[in-house]
Amino acid sequence: MASSINLPVYQPFSAPQKPSEPRVGVFICECGEQITDILDVDSLSESAVESDDVVFAGHAPYWCSADGRKLMQEKIREQSLNRVVVAGCSPRTHRGIFKETVQEEGMDPELCGMVNVREGCAWPHRLDQDGANIRARDQIAMEVAHLTALTPRIPSQAEIASSALVIGGGVAGMTAALELAYAGVPVTLVDRKDALGGTATKEDSELAGELSAAVEANPSVEVRLNSRVTGVEGSLGSYMVGVQNGTGEQPRGNTDGPFGTVILATGEPDEETTHLAEMMRLPQDAAGYLADLRVRLRPERYLERGFYVCGSAHHPCDANMAQFQAFSAASRALRHMGRGSVTLRGPLAQVDAERCNGCSDCSRLCPFHAITMVERPEGVSLSTIDPLLCTGCGNCVSVCPVEAATLSGWSDSQLDAQMRVALDYQDPEPGSMLPEAGGLGVAALNGDREPRILVFACEWSGYAAAELAGAQKRAYPANVRVIRLDCSGRLQAGLIFNAFEMGAAGVLVLGCVQKLCHYERGNERAAAAFDQVEELSGLLGLHPKRLKLAWTPPDDGAALADMISEFAAGVDEAIRSIV
Amino acid sequence: MIALTIDGKEIEVEAGRTLLDAARENGFHIPTLCYHEALKPYGGCRMCVVELETPRGPRVVASCTYPVEDGAVVHTDTDQIAGLRKVAAQLLLARAGHTPFIQELAASVGVDSTPYTLPTDACVLCSRCVRACREIVGIGAISMANRGSDRMVAPPFSISSADCIECATCVQVCPTDAITLKHITDRDRTVHMWPSEFARGACRLCEYHADEWMDVGAEEQTVHG
């Protein structure tokens, strides 16, 4: 069985630290005067303080200004705040500023959240001021609940070793090795043949000759001919590579490393390429060419693995193109190694060792190959998540049949807490047959409570489109409550059912367009969860117009506003038809 | 603390602030276009110009980039300033007068028509998208390219960007809705390799969804490269 990247030691899941008593500060931004003509910031501050955990709420013209940030830091000190919610404009543009602000004051930046009350509430609902204010009040309270229920993860540290392994001694491999060596990085260059040069044609033999002379003369490059890579282990930034030396009857193997980066310049694909690709979990196309994984995630949340492909292993090319790619690969490798020590924060999935039943659904599903099944002496293998590779998409949480996987940052309790606020849900009186505001149809008709639509919006699709719709001042109904997710794949069918039980009139799930999920296949996961709900909805008497799944491009605000309006109208119709 | 005077009012601000910050925090209204609170100032649109008194007469500076100085005397609304803002607004109207944002901006400085004629383009080269991608997102998939009247916002070599993460932050900060993701990661990519031209099939996401290349016409060659 091919070696794979896994943690050397199986680490049992330890119960997270109970969070210290939350002391939340809510900072409402007036954005100059852009929202004060619609939102009543005094009233919002007063409502915010009503939450048990909120010890301070205040508003200011520009919390993001230098003066505003200073004042925020003063308040954090003064009130010993350990969680901050900023209600203002877009987290997608401003969260970095506020996270930095709280971090300077010694607070964990993960405990700083933002709510968009401008593009999110004020602007799209400018014609429904009451609705805008109620929605803003609720969205703020939802974020407070979200942060209060958050148990922050311990940041992960990675050391990227400044040393490189180059597999393949052709034109591409030699060029990359030399570039790295010139930059002061020690390189081990491995080739399965007994001479450097790869498949350089006669035309390029002069170039190949020059390169191999330079490589042999360079003290920083260690050349291992007649050698093959047999395994790549260790963790990100510190790979230990098994190299088998020599042909014939007695091949000697040893382990080299730690390497910070591995450059693959293995030439036109063959079975050994496939073997290597499986070993290192690199994608191959139909013809066997290797590709770098194209990742569409924010740099602060995702750490590249340090594997780079160049030359005809990547696609057919001549010597010129191979060199060009080698320069590119070497420069990316240098940038990666130049990071030195890296700290990763953000949502992180973890597995409860006691609950895990070894089914390995998560491991097969994880798009970033962050999960491996580690054998346990007492029976079923344990799903083990590498914190350096986990991107916090939550797909594993959604698929786990025994709720062993949890995601700090988007845990079930955080989502539950947000939903309760969004839908104004109170637990039923003990002993009552039906929940006070429960039932899949009953709640929505409850007296003068306005029907509420819960929107699960993935940050990359629906949430972005909703902010854009607001920025473009496009109107849609104010009875929506948006829960922002990193990936729609986080959703389980159970969560959607919970929403209806808590009294949601409608549930709208917004995910990325087909094949464009930033976490590879999260939207397919969302579709699967949604299908489960849809199938059962008939049995449960849930009118089909009350739920919808929409693939939403992030840059079409008009389409989203229209779609929400249409959905809300359908929900209204559906609810009336129940009576 | 720095003491300065804006429109006759004496104010105190901390060192390191810009004239624009100082003015806005003290209730003075200065129009801006390329300024965005989450981005480093660019000083490109010239709407925020103010007059600084100097021994050799008034000096016009972009308030978004000019740091506060002790004893500075600033005027935000003189005839000269009004005239400069008017010209800037008229030029903007000529280029992007079809966009609501530019119409409103021009109206805010008393301009509703323009004597100039320019090719219509919603993009006013304010560089908010470029700065957002670099400073907020940390990637820099797009930049300003070319100079003079050829200046435009583009990914490197105007080829579909491999670095863009399609977060649409650029789309969000664009004041005139000029940029969409299509401009950065369009589906087709043409790679010029002398002497042939190969048109790539759909490779928007990643290099290895080979099954997506299948619908290309017989005339085109799909070469992975």
Interface residues (C-beta under 8 A of the other chain):
Chain A: G32 P61 Y62 C64 S65 A66 D67 S90 R92 T93 H94 G96 I97 P283 Q284 D285 A286 A287 Y289 A291 D292 L293 R294 V295 R296 L297 R298 P299 E300 H314 H315 P316 C317 M321 W460 A464 E467 L468 A471 Q472 K515 L516 H518 P553 P554 D555
Chain B: E14 G16 R17 D21 R24 E25 H36 E37 A38 A132 I136 V137 G138 I139 A162 C164 I165 E166 C167 A168 T169 V171 Q172 V173 D177 T180 L181 R204 L205 C206 E207 Y208 H209 A210 D211 E212 V223 H224 G225
